[in-house]
Amino acid sequence: MSIQYSGLFVVAVVAFAAPVVARIVPRRLVPPVVLEVLIGFAVGPQGLGLVSATGGVYVLYLLGFGFLLFLAGQEVEVERFRGPTFRLAGASFAVSVAVAFPVAALLRLISSGADLTLLALALTASTLGVIVPVLRDAGEIDTDFGQLVVMAGSVGEFGALILLTILFSAQPEPTYVQVLYVVALAAAAILGAIGLRRVWQSRWLRRLLLATDQSTAQLRVRGGFVVLLAFAGLAHKFGVDTLLGAFVGGIVLRVADRDDRPTQARYQGKLHAIGYGFLVPVFFIVTGVKFDLKSLFASPSSLALLPALIAALLVARAAPALLYRRRTGSRPAVAAGLLQATTLTFPVVVAEVGRSLGLMTEATAAALVGAAVVSVLLFPAAAAALRPWTRRPDTVTGTPSPG
């Protein structure tokens, strides 16, 4: 495997520069991930030609892809899956799925280069890995609004991945077997979370983890990687998408390692440093590097499909967030819709699956990925313009302010 030292250096410079530039933008309307994708395209083969998605750069891209979903899984509060937040997010996703099919049928009138069901599924997902950094940077990750959007993103990403796995697996097994595989992965996650929690919080391991917390062993961090790779490998073994396994691994680790130890915050900080400080930016930058602009402009129909897909994402994924109005208010509901319509990882996966199975042309795949990139460029910035999303307590009276 060849190693592009110059390419890796450029990726590192872009990863460093993007957050700096993002802070210069007035009101911080442009999240760093948006700039990472945009600058990635600029330094890629169809721009300055400084970086190509091969060798070590591509390996880091794959690691960043998996670690992004792993960290996203850790943001999910499992107990909310039983409450009103889950029901509201689930209703929104169900509406998205119902709306996506007639919208996809209209899109195929513009360009017929994709299977109807596959195209519809591409419109239903959110990208939690983009949503979470935006909410975290805005200080909203732990608010009621933030948790509602995280849950909506979780249901969108999780549900879409499950449907894609069941309906469009590359494995030759029939659909009912794929359903059994997903059920088996869910059962393994439940058993793994219960068993790992008992082991992780046992006295001897607690003492060992505490003893190695500041040493070169970093046992707790290594254990997190074991969980990530175990569930990614288990998902692959079951014929399920490994991205779904990485996401499930993050949820399992959150359940297993949720306690009040003084090292807990420090442990999360270490994982965030590895992810958001190293691997995740590489994923977003290389996503821009990989974008195929030539295929997009190769056909008039694919070029016309791009704005249609952007509008379709708003109709299928943002509009159902109007269900949140009674709980959040109108403006936060619109912001939530824009955030849950932000999608990147799933359209990339759908494009790869569609091409590999012969269900999507190169031009349509380029338009789909292009629309996803535009959603990351525009939707979070538009949502940020609608801040504040959460009513802040008045510093004098203690009552909610109207902001």
Secondary structure, DSSP 8 states (H G I E B T S, - for coil): ----HHHHHHHHHHHHHHHHHHHHSGGG-S-HHHHHHHHHHHHSTTTT----S-HHHHHHHHHHHHHHHHHHHHT--GGGGGSHHHHHHHHHHHHHHHHHHHHHHHHHHH---B-HHHHHHHTT---HHHHHHHHHHTT-TTSHHHHHHHHHHHHHHHHHHHHHHHHS-SSSS-HHHHHHHHHHHHHHHHHHHHHHHHHHTSHHHHHHHHHTTTSS--HHHHHHHHHHHHHHHHHHHTT--HHHHHHHHHHHHHHHT-S--TTHHHHHHHHHHHIIIIIHHHHHHHHHHH--HHHHHH-HHHHHHHHHHHHHHIIIIIGGGGGGHHHH-HHHHHHHHHHHT---HHHHHHHHHHHHTT-B-HHHHHHHHHHHHHHHHHHHHHHHTT---S--B-TTT-SB---
